[in-house]
């Protein structure tokens, strides 16, 4: 699924950037060699960041 249509960033790329240490949408864009354009995807990126943080929290318990 595409998260960012402007840059063609897919969900798996977002999750890979997060796994590599990205903790903000700006860092995800940087990891994908892109920049925010219309910024509609930022909310979706934040949602995925929250999901990944929650998954890590449960994994640590």
Secondary structure, 3 states (H helix, E strand, C coil): CEEECCCCEEHHHHHHHHHCCCCCHHHHHHHCCCCCCCCCCHHHHHHHHHHHHHHHHHHHC
